[in-house]
Amino acid sequence: MIILIRKRHVAYALLLCGFVAGLFAVLWHGNAAFTAAFAPGEEAPVTVVVDAGHGGEDGGAVAGDGTVESGLNLSIAQRVRDLLTFAGVPTAVTREGEDAIYDPGSATLREKKVSDLHNRVALVNDIPNAILLSIHQNSLPSSPSTQGAQAFWNRQEGAEELAESVQTALNGTINAGNEKKATQVPSSVYLMKEITVPGVLVECGFLSNAAETERLKDPGYQTKLAAAIAAGVLTIRNEE
């Protein structure tokens, strides 16, 4: 039997295997520590909800070449989910495809965005022992040279530790020479404010930076970003 495999699928598989192998060589005991840090004394495992920001008519930020944020968010979020699942961490996602998750009766763009956010909050809060990783892209047209990935935490216990761990991994792989500091997410970010679980929002890069946009569009770079985010999750330590 001859099986034909698309070249891009082979490339993605090789990249995925390479990063997973490197991640496990260093972090072979990270999953147990991660569970202990967020659910001490509980039998139910922690579930990481991976949120691909925006979707559907709400494309989010748009780069100068027309690249839309929502598609990049989905590609990176899927890679994060795949890596964590491979590591044995229970995962869930807020959206599987390009569409947002608003209610069918929503008519205007505003109604769809509000409904979508409410549904994401409900989905996250309904999962026992959940934490949220929300994947986004940044944009700062007034400073086209600004670049780099940054993690933000919400006000729930454990979120700051998780964001700092993710940021350390991003600084060591993505932001070399341009290190950033994890910080608290603004209270205006509805999803992060309304969820009742630890949440980290990752701005993976700046679509206002043309060179970084090209990197963000590259599947290999997306996998590298996802591996850094997954490594940040798996290296959580219980310091109590």
N, CA, C and O of each residue as an XYZ file, in Angstrom:
960
protein
N       0.845     -1.194      0.000
C       0.000      0.000      0.000
C       0.882      1.246      0.000
O       1.838      1.340      0.770
N       0.561      2.175     -0.848
C       1.306      3.434     -0.916
C       0.441      4.533     -0.321
O      -0.696      4.744     -0.741
N       0.998      5.229      0.665
C       0.273      6.318      1.311
C       0.911      7.645      0.910
O       2.112      7.849      1.089
N       0.102      8.534      0.371
C       0.589      9.846     -0.015
C       0.340     10.834      1.110
O      -0.774     10.927      1.627
N       1.364     11.565      1.485
C       1.259     12.554      2.553
C       1.719     13.902      2.015
O       2.787     14.002      1.411
N       0.920     14.929      2.233
C       1.294     16.263      1.763
C       2.586     16.721      2.442
O       2.817     16.449      3.620
N       3.420     17.422      1.671
C       4.703     17.865      2.203
C       4.533     18.754      3.425
O       5.298     18.655      4.385
N       3.518     19.630      3.386
C       3.347     20.540      4.517
C       2.960     19.772      5.778
O       3.304     20.192      6.882
N       2.246     18.645      5.629
C       1.896     17.844      6.787
C       3.133     17.157      7.355
O       3.293     17.063      8.571
N       4.002     16.681      6.474
C       5.246     16.067      6.929
C       6.106     17.085      7.669
O       6.658     16.792      8.729
N       6.212     18.280      7.100
C       7.024     19.323      7.730
C       6.481     19.676      9.105
O       7.229     19.815     10.073
N       5.162     19.818      9.169
C       4.558     20.146     10.464
C       4.809     19.038     11.483
O       5.121     19.315     12.641
N       4.672     17.786     11.053
C       4.877     16.654     11.959
C       6.312     16.618     12.482
O       6.546     16.377     13.666
N       7.270     16.861     11.580
C       8.673     16.861     11.989
C       8.964     17.985     12.975
O       9.662     17.789     13.971
N       8.420     19.169     12.685
C       8.601     20.298     13.601
C       7.983     19.991     14.955
O       8.594     20.241     15.994
N       6.783     19.455     14.945
C       6.083     19.132     16.175
C       6.874     18.118     16.992
O       7.055     18.291     18.197
N       7.345     17.056     16.332
C       8.109     16.024     17.030
C       9.406     16.575     17.602
O       9.812     16.223     18.709
N      10.059     17.460     16.819
C      11.314     18.045     17.285
C      11.136     18.867     18.534
O      11.903     18.739     19.487
N      10.126     19.712     18.533
C       9.904     20.562     19.698
C       9.405     19.756     20.891
O       9.786     20.028     22.029
N       8.556     18.768     20.636
C       8.078     17.937     21.736
C       9.235     17.164     22.361
O       9.325     17.059     23.584
N      10.119     16.623     21.526
C      11.257     15.867     22.048
C      12.143     16.755     22.907
O      12.574     16.348     23.986
N      12.415     17.958     22.435
C      13.226     18.884     23.215
C      12.546     19.287     24.505
O      13.188     19.401     25.549
N      11.256     19.500     24.429
C      10.489     19.898     25.603
C      10.518     18.790     26.652
O      10.706     19.070     27.836
N      10.335     17.538     26.234
C      10.300     16.445     27.192
C      11.689     16.118     27.744
O      11.812     15.633     28.869
N      12.723     16.379     26.962
C      14.068     16.101     27.457
C      14.389     16.941     28.684
O      15.149     16.517     29.555
N      13.816     18.117     28.749
C      14.083     19.037     29.852
C      12.988     18.987     30.912
O      13.260     19.175     32.098
N      11.752     18.735     30.487
C      10.596     18.906     31.375
C       9.840     17.611     31.625
O       8.611     17.621     31.697
N      10.543     16.509     31.756
C       9.869     15.221     31.813
C       8.946     15.086     33.017
O       8.003     14.296     32.983
N       9.210     15.863     34.106
C       8.376     15.757     35.297
C       7.463     16.962     35.469
O       6.885     17.145     36.541
N       7.320     17.793     34.432
C       6.562     19.036     34.578
C       5.077     18.839     34.782
O       4.458     19.629     35.495
N       4.476     17.817     34.187
C       3.027     17.666     34.258
C       2.552     17.434     35.688
O       1.557     18.026     36.107
N       3.246     16.583     36.447
C       2.849     16.328     37.826
C       2.969     17.586     38.672
O       2.096     17.879     39.489
N       4.057     18.330     38.472
C       4.241     19.569     39.229
C       3.177     20.588     38.866
O       2.684     21.316     39.727
N       2.828     20.638     37.602
C       1.789     21.555     37.130
C       0.465     21.254     37.814
O      -0.213     22.163     38.292
N       0.092     19.961     37.860
C      -1.152     19.582     38.506
C      -1.117     19.917     39.989
O      -2.110     20.396     40.538
N       0.015     19.671     40.643
C       0.119     19.953     42.068
C      -0.012     21.441     42.359
O      -0.589     21.832     43.374
N       0.519     22.263     41.473
C       0.499     23.712     41.698
C      -0.897     24.279     41.633
O      -1.211     25.219     42.364
N      -1.749     23.733     40.776
C      -3.072     24.307     40.578
C      -4.199     23.526     41.249
O      -5.277     24.081     41.462
N      -3.985     22.270     41.585
C      -5.055     21.491     42.200
C      -4.515     20.631     43.342
O      -4.672     19.410     43.311
N      -3.873     21.249     44.366
C      -3.305     20.462     45.456
C      -4.388     19.703     46.209
O      -5.404     20.273     46.604
N      -4.157     18.414     46.400
C      -5.077     17.615     47.174
C      -6.348     17.209     46.455
O      -7.229     16.617     47.078
N      -6.479     17.498     45.182
C      -7.678     17.157     44.448
C      -7.360     16.056     43.439
O      -6.279     16.027     42.851
N      -8.318     15.156     43.251
C      -8.101     14.065     42.316
C      -8.352     14.498     40.875
O      -7.687     14.018     39.958
N      -9.306     15.401     40.672
C      -9.632     15.823     39.307
C      -8.456     16.571     38.700
O      -7.911     17.471     39.340
N      -8.052     16.225     37.487
C      -6.908     16.903     36.870
C      -7.259     18.316     36.426
O      -8.428     18.653     36.239
N      -6.245     19.121     36.264
C      -6.428     20.461     35.725
C      -6.655     20.354     34.220
O      -5.948     19.617     33.533
N      -7.628     21.081     33.715
C      -7.876     21.149     32.274
C      -7.441     22.520     31.760
O      -7.871     23.552     32.275
N      -6.596     22.518     30.755
C      -6.165     23.775     30.139
C      -7.102     24.087     28.981
O      -7.168     23.340     28.004
N      -7.825     25.198     29.098
C      -8.704     25.646     28.021
C      -7.901     26.589     27.136
O      -7.436     27.633     27.595
N      -7.738     26.226     25.880
C      -6.972     27.042     24.941
C      -7.955     27.847     24.086
O      -8.763     27.290     23.343
N      -7.863     29.153     24.211
C      -8.795     30.059     23.544
C      -8.113     30.749     22.370
O      -7.133     31.470     22.557
N      -8.624     30.533     21.169
C      -8.156     31.275     19.993
C      -8.983     32.545     19.894
O     -10.163     32.492     19.547
N      -8.386     33.665     20.191
C      -9.123     34.922     20.245
C      -9.785     35.304     18.926
O      -9.292     34.982     17.845
N     -10.924     36.004     19.046
C     -11.690     36.503     17.895
C     -12.259     35.337     17.071
O     -12.439     34.238     17.595
N     -12.538     35.575     15.799
C     -13.136     34.551     14.945
C     -14.346     35.065     14.210
O     -15.014     35.989     14.675
N     -14.639     34.471     13.055
C     -15.783     34.884     12.260
C     -15.644     36.307     11.762
O     -14.581     36.703     11.282
N     -16.731     37.090     11.876
C     -16.710     38.483     11.412
C     -15.758     39.353     12.222
O     -15.315     40.402     11.754
N     -15.447     38.917     13.429
C     -14.512     39.656     14.289
C     -13.111     39.106     14.076
O     -12.688     38.165     14.747
N     -12.402     39.707     13.132
C     -11.078     39.205     12.796
C      -9.970     39.696     13.696
O      -8.855     39.178     13.643
N     -10.256     40.696     14.532
C      -9.213     41.249     15.389
C      -8.312     42.197     14.629
O      -8.752     42.851     13.683
N      -7.059     42.279     15.032
C      -6.096     43.176     14.388
C      -5.786     42.708     12.967
O      -5.872     41.520     12.657
N      -5.423     43.663     12.114
C      -5.093     43.352     10.719
C      -3.733     43.952     10.386
O      -3.484     45.128     10.652
N      -2.857     43.142      9.806
C      -1.522     43.600      9.433
C      -1.579     44.420      8.154
O      -2.597     44.433      7.462
N      -0.484     45.103      7.844
C      -0.418     45.913      6.640
C      -0.602     45.122      5.370
O      -1.073     45.663      4.369
N      -0.238     43.836      5.386
C      -0.398     42.997      4.192
C      -1.758     42.311      4.142
O      -2.014     41.484      3.267
N      -2.637     42.663      5.099
C      -3.970     42.077      5.113
C      -4.128     40.848      5.983
O      -5.232     40.316      6.095
N      -3.054     40.382      6.603
C      -3.145     39.226      7.486
C      -4.047     39.549      8.670
O      -3.884     40.572      9.334
N      -5.013     38.647      8.925
C      -5.994     38.869      9.987
C      -5.603     38.070     11.228
O      -5.185     36.915     11.138
N      -5.746     38.696     12.359
C      -5.332     38.088     13.625
C      -6.007     36.750     13.913
O      -5.342     35.812     14.352
N      -7.308     36.644     13.676
C      -8.055     35.476     14.125
C      -7.513     34.158     13.565
O      -7.502     33.147     14.267
N      -7.069     34.164     12.319
C      -6.523     32.951     11.724
C      -5.216     32.527     12.367
O      -4.986     31.337     12.584
N      -4.352     33.497     12.674
C      -3.094     33.194     13.356
C      -3.372     32.648     14.751
O      -2.744     31.685     15.189
N      -4.326     33.276     15.446
C      -4.681     32.805     16.789
C      -5.084     31.339     16.762
O      -4.657     30.552     17.607
N      -5.909     30.979     15.789
C      -6.399     29.607     15.696
C      -5.260     28.623     15.425
O      -5.191     27.561     16.044
N      -4.368     28.979     14.498
C      -3.250     28.086     14.157
C      -2.345     27.844     15.358
O      -1.939     26.710     15.610
N      -2.027     28.902     16.098
C      -1.145     28.766     17.258
C      -1.858     28.032     18.381
O      -1.266     27.179     19.043
N      -3.138     28.360     18.603
C      -3.906     27.703     19.670
C      -3.999     26.203     19.420
O      -3.883     25.413     20.357
N      -4.207     25.801     18.171
C      -4.295     24.378     17.858
C      -2.977     23.668     18.164
O      -2.975     22.531     18.636
N      -1.874     24.331     17.898
C      -0.569     23.744     18.196
C      -0.345     23.633     19.703
O       0.184     22.628     20.178
N      -0.743     24.653     20.452
C      -0.628     24.592     21.913
C      -1.452     23.422     22.448
O      -0.972     22.642     23.270
N      -2.677     23.308     21.984
C      -3.535     22.193     22.398
C      -2.890     20.851     22.087
O      -2.871     19.960     22.936
N      -2.359     20.699     20.870
C      -1.766     19.424     20.465
C      -0.565     19.063     21.333
O      -0.407     17.905     21.720
N       0.275     20.034     21.637
C       1.450     19.768     22.455
C       1.059     19.388     23.878
O       1.611     18.443     24.441
N       0.116     20.114     24.462
C      -0.302     19.806     25.828
C      -1.010     18.457     25.888
O      -0.827     17.697     26.839
N      -1.809     18.164     24.883
C      -2.484     16.860     24.835
C      -1.462     15.740     24.744
O      -1.589     14.715     25.414
N      -0.452     15.943     23.913
C       0.615     14.950     23.770
C       1.354     14.753     25.088
O       1.835     13.658     25.379
N       1.443     15.815     25.883
C       2.121     15.746     27.177
C       1.243     15.133     28.259
O       1.685     14.970     29.396
N       0.010     14.793     27.918
C      -0.869     14.164     28.882
C      -1.713     15.124     29.691
O      -2.340     14.722     30.671
N      -1.738     16.396     29.295
C      -2.532     17.400     30.005
C      -3.928     17.461     29.386
O      -4.038     17.654     28.175
N      -4.984     17.307     30.158
C      -6.342     17.445     29.610
C      -6.542     18.851     29.047
O      -6.169     19.836     29.685
N      -7.121     18.945     27.872
C      -7.323     20.241     27.232
C      -8.749     20.379     26.713
O      -9.470     19.399     26.527
N      -9.125     21.635     26.487
C     -10.375     21.970     25.817
C     -10.106     23.229     25.009
O      -9.111     23.913     25.246
N     -10.976     23.543     24.061
C     -10.813     24.756     23.257
C     -12.134     25.525     23.238
O     -13.204     24.950     23.440
N     -12.043     26.817     22.995
C     -13.261     27.620     22.902
C     -13.826     27.616     21.486
O     -15.036     27.757     21.309
N     -12.982     27.458     20.483
C     -13.477     27.316     19.109
C     -12.578     26.371     18.326
O     -11.355     26.387     18.467
N     -13.215     25.545     17.494
C     -12.494     24.543     16.709
C     -12.104     25.065     15.329
O     -11.101     24.639     14.757
N     -12.913     26.000     14.793
C     -12.679     26.476     13.437
C     -12.635     27.990     13.360
O     -12.427     28.673     14.362
N     -12.836     28.508     12.144
C     -12.699     29.942     11.918
C     -13.825     30.764     12.546
O     -13.633     31.943     12.845
N     -14.992     30.157     12.749
C     -16.142     30.909     13.243
C     -16.052     31.193     14.731
O     -15.456     30.428     15.489
N     -16.661     32.317     15.144
C     -16.807     32.624     16.553
C     -17.934     31.754     17.123
O     -18.532     30.967     16.390
N     -18.229     31.886     18.416
C     -19.204     30.994     19.042
C     -20.402     31.782     19.592
O     -20.873     31.521     20.699
N     -20.880     32.735     18.810
C     -22.040     33.511     19.233
C     -23.327     32.720     19.005
O     -23.354     31.765     18.229
N     -24.407     33.138     19.704
C     -25.707     32.480     19.579
C     -26.315     32.736     18.201
O     -26.079     33.793     17.617
N     -27.087     31.796     17.673
C     -27.676     31.937     16.331
C     -28.525     33.193     16.157
O     -28.595     33.738     15.055
N     -29.171     33.660     17.225
C     -30.048     34.821     17.101
C     -29.332     36.151     17.018
O     -29.976     37.181     16.818
N     -28.012     36.159     17.166
C     -27.248     37.409     17.115
C     -27.254     37.960     15.696
O     -26.998     37.233     14.736
N     -27.552     39.259     15.571
C     -27.685     39.858     14.231
C     -26.536     40.792     13.889
O     -25.837     40.576     12.899
N     -26.332     41.829     14.695
C     -25.291     42.811     14.402
C     -23.930     42.300     14.861
O     -23.834     41.349     15.636
N     -22.884     42.951     14.368
C     -21.532     42.561     14.773
C     -21.363     42.720     16.276
O     -20.739     41.880     16.923
N     -21.909     43.784     16.831
C     -21.808     43.999     18.284
C     -22.499     42.870     19.044
O     -21.949     42.350     20.014
N     -23.699     42.488     18.610
C     -24.422     41.406     19.272
C     -23.635     40.100     19.198
O     -23.590     39.333     20.160
N     -23.023     39.862     18.054
C     -22.242     38.634     17.888
C     -21.023     38.626     18.799
O     -20.703     37.598     19.397
N     -20.334     39.770     18.912
C     -19.148     39.844     19.762
C     -19.515     39.666     21.229
O     -18.824     38.961     21.964
N     -20.611     40.309     21.658
C     -21.051     40.194     23.049
C     -21.458     38.759     23.357
O     -21.073     38.213     24.390
N     -22.229     38.149     22.471
C     -22.668     36.775     22.664
C     -21.475     35.819     22.687
O     -21.417     34.903     23.508
N     -20.543     36.038     21.793
C     -19.349     35.205     21.720
C     -18.570     35.252     23.030
O     -18.157     34.213     23.543
N     -18.369     36.435     23.565
C     -17.624     36.571     24.815
C     -18.361     35.923     25.975
O     -17.748     35.249     26.803
N     -19.684     36.124     26.040
C     -20.469     35.506     27.102
C     -20.368     33.985     27.032
O     -20.262     33.319     28.062
N     -20.401     33.440     25.826
C     -20.317     31.985     25.664
C     -18.944     31.448     26.045
O     -18.830     30.360     26.608
N     -17.907     32.213     25.735
C     -16.557     31.772     26.125
C     -16.412     31.764     27.647
O     -15.851     30.829     28.219
N     -16.917     32.803     28.290
C     -16.852     32.861     29.751
C     -17.580     31.665     30.350
O     -17.050     30.994     31.235
N     -18.795     31.393     29.870
C     -19.589     30.274     30.393
C     -18.883     28.941     30.164
O     -18.880     28.077     31.042
N     -18.285     28.775     28.982
C     -17.589     27.526     28.664
C     -16.433     27.290     29.639
O     -16.279     26.191     30.171
N     -15.623     28.328     29.870
C     -14.464     28.195     30.761
C     -14.919     27.934     32.191
O     -14.406     27.029     32.850
N     -15.874     28.716     32.671
C     -16.309     28.594     34.066
C     -17.019     27.278     34.356
O     -17.094     26.863     35.512
N     -17.537     26.619     33.333
C     -18.255     25.354     33.534
C     -17.329     24.146     33.613
O     -17.781     23.048     33.934
N     -16.040     24.328     33.328
C     -15.095     23.207     33.353
C     -14.418     23.145     34.721
O     -13.774     24.115     35.123
N     -14.545     22.032     35.447
C     -13.907     21.914     36.763
C     -12.383     22.018     36.660
O     -11.771     21.484     35.735
N     -11.786     22.716     37.627
C     -10.324     22.827     37.716
C      -9.689     23.309     36.408
O      -8.673     22.766     35.973
N     -10.282     24.315     35.789
C      -9.762     24.819     34.517
C      -8.784     25.961     34.728
O      -8.835     26.661     35.739
N      -7.902     26.139     33.772
C      -7.153     27.374     33.614
C      -7.288     27.765     32.139
O      -7.541     26.916     31.284
N      -7.119     29.039     31.857
C      -7.319     29.527     30.489
C      -6.027     30.075     29.904
O      -5.311     30.845     30.545
N      -5.744     29.661     28.668
C      -4.691     30.273     27.858
C      -5.380     30.922     26.661
O      -5.928     30.221     25.811
N      -5.359     32.239     26.584
C      -6.028     32.942     25.488
C      -4.967     33.489     24.536
O      -4.105     34.271     24.936
N      -5.039     33.072     23.279
C      -4.020     33.391     22.281
C      -4.466     34.575     21.423
O      -5.553     34.556     20.845
N      -3.623     35.602     21.346
C      -3.938     36.808     20.585
C      -2.693     37.322     19.860
O      -1.589     36.810     20.045
N      -2.904     38.352     19.026
C      -1.813     39.076     18.380
C      -1.965     40.557     18.737
O      -3.078     41.065     18.878
N      -0.841     41.229     18.879
C      -0.832     42.635     19.261
C      -0.720     43.525     18.026
O      -0.460     43.045     16.922
N      -0.917     44.819     18.225
C      -0.738     45.786     17.137
C      -0.505     47.162     17.734
O      -1.231     47.591     18.631
N       0.508     47.851     17.236
C       0.822     49.202     17.690
C       1.326     50.003     16.484
O       2.530     50.208     16.330
N       0.402     50.450     15.634
C       0.798     51.137     14.392
C       1.674     52.363     14.608
O       2.455     52.722     13.727
N       1.559     53.007     15.757
C       2.378     54.195     16.026
C       3.842     53.858     16.264
O       4.694     54.747     16.267
N       4.142     52.556     16.467
C       5.527     52.127     16.683
C       5.763     50.830     15.923
O       5.767     49.753     16.519
N       5.960     50.924     14.602
C       6.076     49.716     13.768
C       7.301     48.856     14.060
O       7.388     47.731     13.567
N       8.240     49.354     14.842
C       9.416     48.549     15.169
C       9.199     47.681     16.411
O       9.988     46.773     16.675
N       8.143     47.951     17.169
C       7.874     47.175     18.383
C       7.523     45.735     18.019
O       6.749     45.491     17.093
N       8.096     44.786     18.754
C       7.877     43.375     18.467
C       8.001     42.557     19.741
O       8.379     43.075     20.792
N       7.680     41.280     19.638
C       7.873     40.363     20.760
C       6.580     39.847     21.347
O       5.509     40.417     21.142
N       6.702     38.741     22.091
C       5.559     38.068     22.708
C       5.513     38.388     24.196
O       6.546     38.459     24.862
N       4.303     38.581     24.708
C       4.150     38.961     26.113
C       2.938     38.268     26.717
O       1.914     38.098     26.056
N       3.065     37.866     27.989
C       1.996     37.191     28.717
C       1.372     38.127     29.738
O       2.070     38.920     30.370
N       0.060     38.035     29.898
C      -0.685     38.852     30.850
C      -1.532     37.933     31.723
O      -2.081     36.949     31.228
N      -1.645     38.237     33.006
C      -2.422     37.404     33.910
C      -3.662     38.134     34.418
O      -3.694     39.362     34.495
N      -4.689     37.339     34.764
C      -5.871     37.927     35.380
C      -5.711     37.898     36.897
O      -4.635     37.578     37.401
N      -6.774     38.228     37.626
C      -6.668     38.415     39.069
C      -6.897     37.144     39.872
O      -6.912     37.200     41.102
N      -7.073     36.016     39.227
C      -7.326     34.768     39.945
C      -6.016     34.168     40.472
O      -4.957     34.313     39.861
N      -6.118     33.498     41.610
C      -4.937     32.917     42.245
C      -4.250     31.916     41.318
O      -4.902     31.055     40.727
N      -2.950     32.035     41.200
C      -2.173     31.139     40.359
C      -1.888     31.684     38.978
O      -0.983     31.200     38.298
N      -2.647     32.690     38.546
C      -2.485     33.214     37.184
C      -1.147     33.933     37.001
O      -0.503     33.794     35.962
N      -0.736     34.694     38.002
C       0.526     35.432     37.868
C       1.704     34.474     37.735
O       2.594     34.694     36.913
N       1.716     33.423     38.532
C       2.787     32.427     38.453
C       2.828     31.773     37.078
O       3.897     31.573     36.501
N       1.656     31.447     36.568
C       1.586     30.812     35.252
C       2.074     31.766     34.165
O       2.829     31.361     33.281
N       1.653     33.027     34.222
C       2.069     33.998     33.213
C       3.578     34.218     33.248
O       4.215     34.336     32.201
N       4.146     34.272     34.440
C       5.597     34.468     34.540
C       6.361     33.268     33.984
O       7.418     33.429     33.374
N       5.823     32.058     34.197
C       6.458     30.865     33.653
C       6.399     30.861     32.126
O       7.381     30.525     31.463
N       5.242     31.238     31.570
C       5.104     31.335     30.113
C       6.029     32.412     29.564
O       6.667     32.220     28.529
N       6.104     33.547     30.258
C       6.959     34.639     29.786
C       8.430     34.244     29.786
O       9.170     34.593     28.866
N       8.854     33.518     30.815
C      10.244     33.049     30.869
C      10.563     32.171     29.662
O      11.629     32.295     29.058
N       9.629     31.281     29.316
C       9.834     30.413     28.153
C       9.852     31.216     26.863
O      10.661     30.945     25.976
N       8.970     32.199     26.749
C       8.944     33.052     25.553
C      10.226     33.871     25.434
O      10.774     34.015     24.341
N      10.700     34.403     26.545
C      11.927     35.209     26.514
C      13.130     34.376     26.103
O      14.048     34.881     25.456
N      13.129     33.106     26.476
C      14.262     32.246     26.157
C      14.271     31.724     24.733
O      15.290     31.212     24.269
N      13.146     31.845     24.031
C      13.071     31.283     22.685
C      12.646     32.293     21.626
O      13.212     32.328     20.534
N      11.653     33.108     21.949
C      11.073     34.027     20.971
C      11.645     35.434     21.083
O      11.884     36.103     20.078
N      11.860     35.874     22.320
C      12.228     37.278     22.569
C      13.712     37.498     22.840
O      14.077     38.519     23.422
N      14.565     36.581     22.442
C      15.988     36.710     22.741
C      16.507     38.093     22.353
O      16.423     38.488     21.191
N      17.039     38.822     23.323
C      17.534     40.177     23.086
C      16.450     41.232     23.157
O      16.737     42.424     23.054
N      15.215     40.810     23.330
C      14.073     41.726     23.400
C      13.104     41.227     24.468
O      11.892     41.173     24.258
N      13.679     40.856     25.639
C      12.889     40.227     26.691
C      11.795     41.156     27.214
O      11.975     42.370     27.303
N      10.663     40.553     27.555
C       9.537     41.304     28.096
C       9.164     40.763     29.466
O       9.608     39.684     29.858
N       8.351     41.513     30.186
C       7.926     41.129     31.530
C       6.431     40.849     31.537
O       5.641     41.621     30.993
N       6.053     39.746     32.153
C       4.635     39.440     32.294
C       3.984     40.508     33.167
O       4.595     41.009     34.111
N       2.750     40.847     32.847
C       2.065     41.897     33.600
C       0.574     41.573     33.718
O       0.071     40.661     33.061
N      -0.114     42.324     34.557
C      -1.544     42.078     34.764
C      -2.346     42.600     33.582
O      -2.067     43.674     33.049
N      -3.345     41.826     33.180
C      -4.160     42.211     32.039
C      -5.068     43.383     32.437
O      -5.548     43.416     33.571
N      -5.314     44.332     31.548
C      -6.216     45.447     31.869
C      -7.613     44.933     32.219
O      -8.076     43.930     31.678
N      -8.265     45.636     33.127
C      -9.602     45.217     33.563
C     -10.641     45.351     32.460
O     -11.758     44.853     32.602
N     -10.289     46.016     31.362
C     -11.235     46.186     30.252
C     -11.369     44.931     29.393
O     -12.261     44.860     28.547
N     -10.508     43.951     29.593
C     -10.565     42.711     28.812
C     -11.621     41.801     29.443
O     -11.363     41.149     30.455
N     -12.799     41.765     28.843
C     -13.984     41.139     29.441
C     -13.763     39.671     29.795
O     -14.062     39.253     30.914
N     -13.250     38.894     28.866
C     -13.081     37.462     29.098
C     -12.213     37.203     30.315
O     -12.555     36.376     31.160
N     -11.095     37.902     30.409
C     -10.157     37.673     31.500
C     -10.700     38.176     32.828
O     -10.325     37.665     33.883
N     -11.573     39.164     32.787
C     -12.159     39.709     34.012
C     -13.277     38.832     34.539
O     -13.430     38.698     35.753
N     -14.071     38.226     33.647
C     -15.275     37.520     34.055
C     -15.063     36.045     34.380
O     -15.876     35.454     35.090
N     -13.996     35.442     33.882
C     -13.777     34.037     34.225
C     -13.401     33.920     35.701
O     -12.826     34.843     36.279
N     -13.729     32.783     36.300
C     -13.473     32.573     37.717
C     -12.307     31.621     37.942
O     -12.178     31.035     39.017
N     -11.465     31.467     36.936
C     -10.318     30.562     37.005
C      -9.062     31.349     36.614
O      -9.168     32.427     36.028
N      -7.869     30.818     36.934
C      -6.642     31.493     36.496
C      -6.611     31.612     34.984
O      -6.896     30.648     34.274
N      -6.265     32.791     34.492
C      -6.223     33.019     33.059
C      -4.978     33.771     32.639
O      -4.545     34.704     33.315
N      -4.405     33.359     31.519
C      -3.240     34.035     30.941
C      -3.538     34.354     29.491
O      -3.914     33.473     28.718
N      -3.374     35.600     29.126
C      -3.522     36.039     27.739
C      -2.130     36.217     27.151
O      -1.305     36.939     27.710
N      -1.869     35.561     26.026
C      -0.562     35.655     25.378
C      -0.699     36.442     24.083
O      -1.370     36.010     23.146
N      -0.054     37.600     24.044
C       0.056     38.377     22.803
C       1.301     37.869     22.090
O       2.419     38.174     22.505
N       1.123     37.103     21.026
C       2.235     36.369     20.417
C       3.176     37.239     19.588
O       4.314     36.843     19.337
N       2.728     38.399     19.166
C       3.567     39.276     18.357
C       2.773     40.462     17.872
O       1.583     40.592     18.158
N       3.450     41.339     17.124
C       2.834     42.583     16.659
C       2.594     42.539     15.150
O       3.531     42.449     14.357
N       1.316     42.605     14.774
C       0.980     42.652     13.353
C       1.297     44.008     12.746
O       1.253     44.160     11.525
N       1.615     44.992     13.572
C       2.035     46.305     13.071
C       3.512     46.308     12.684
O       4.013     47.292     12.138
N       4.210     45.200     12.969
C       5.605     45.045     12.589
C       5.655     44.080     11.403
O       5.334     42.901     11.552
N       6.050     44.566     10.240
C       5.993     43.758      9.013
C       6.853     42.500      9.102
O       6.439     41.426      8.664
N       8.060     42.637      9.675
C       8.951     41.483      9.769
C       8.379     40.431     10.724
O       8.451     39.233     10.450
N       7.818     40.881     11.831
C       7.260     39.927     12.777
C       6.005     39.271     12.204
O       5.744     38.097     12.466
N       5.236     40.017     11.430
C       4.060     39.435     10.777
C       4.467     38.264      9.893
O       3.805     37.226      9.893
N       5.557     38.427      9.139
C       6.026     37.334      8.287
C       6.404     36.114      9.115
O       6.135     34.980      8.719
N       7.026     36.349     10.266
C       7.370     35.218     11.137
C       6.110     34.544     11.666
O       6.024     33.316     11.696
N       5.148     35.336     12.078
C       3.924     34.788     12.657
C       3.135     33.959     11.653
O       2.386     33.064     12.046
N       3.288     34.238     10.387
C       2.601     33.482      9.337
C       3.295     32.149      9.035
O       2.708     31.293      8.374
N       4.508     31.963      9.497
C       5.286     30.767      9.198
C       4.889     29.621     10.140
O       4.953     29.786     11.359
N       4.480     28.460      9.598
C       4.062     27.336     10.450
C       5.140     26.900     11.448
O       4.830     26.537     12.583
N       6.404     26.938     11.019
C       7.477     26.551     11.925
C       7.580     27.495     13.110
O       7.790     27.060     14.242
N       7.432     28.784     12.852
C       7.483     29.778     13.930
C       6.274     29.626     14.842
O       6.396     29.776     16.057
N       5.113     29.331     14.274
C       3.920     29.107     15.085
C       4.128     27.933     16.032
O       3.709     27.983     17.188
N       4.776     26.874     15.544
C       5.052     25.720     16.385
C       6.046     26.077     17.484
O       5.929     25.600     18.613
N       7.020     26.913     17.153
C       8.003     27.360     18.150
C       7.313     28.170     19.245
O       7.604     27.994     20.428
N       6.402     29.052     18.853
C       5.622     29.817     19.827
C       4.806     28.875     20.708
O       4.805     29.009     21.932
N       4.117     27.930     20.089
C       3.280     27.001     20.829
C       4.103     26.172     21.816
O       3.672     25.924     22.942
N       5.295     25.745     21.381
C       6.159     24.948     22.257
C       6.599     25.764     23.461
O       6.672     25.235     24.570
N       6.893     27.048     23.263
C       7.292     27.907     24.378
C       6.141     28.076     25.362
O       6.338     28.004     26.575
N       4.934     28.301     24.836
C       3.768     28.463     25.710
C       3.501     27.177     26.483
O       3.252     27.212     27.688
N       3.553     26.034     25.784
C       3.340     24.745     26.444
C       4.408     24.486     27.500
O       4.101     23.975     28.577
N       5.655     24.831     27.205
C       6.735     24.651     28.163
C       6.488     25.499     29.410
O       6.755     25.060     30.529
N       5.973     26.722     29.210
C       5.658     27.572     30.354
C       4.610     26.966     31.247
O       4.674     27.104     32.469
N       3.643     26.294     30.654
C       2.606     25.620     31.435
C       3.202     24.422     32.194
O       2.919     24.230     33.376
N       4.015     23.633     31.517
C       4.528     22.404     32.108
C       5.597     22.631     33.164
O       5.884     21.724     33.945
N       6.193     23.816     33.209
C       7.254     24.070     34.176
C       6.742     24.723     35.459
O       7.536     25.097     36.322
N       5.426     24.863     35.591
C       4.868     25.393     36.837
C       5.322     24.521     38.005
O       5.257     23.294     37.936
N       5.782     25.163     39.074
C       6.241     24.437     40.249
C       5.409     24.815     41.465
O       5.021     25.973     41.619
N       5.140     23.865     42.310
C       4.433     24.138     43.570
C       5.469     24.554     44.605
O       6.241     23.734     45.101
N       5.470     25.848     44.919
C       6.488     26.392     45.815
C       6.051     26.383     47.279
O       6.787     26.837     48.155
N       4.865     25.868     47.534
C       4.376     25.846     48.918
C       5.152     24.827     49.749
O       4.882     24.666     50.939
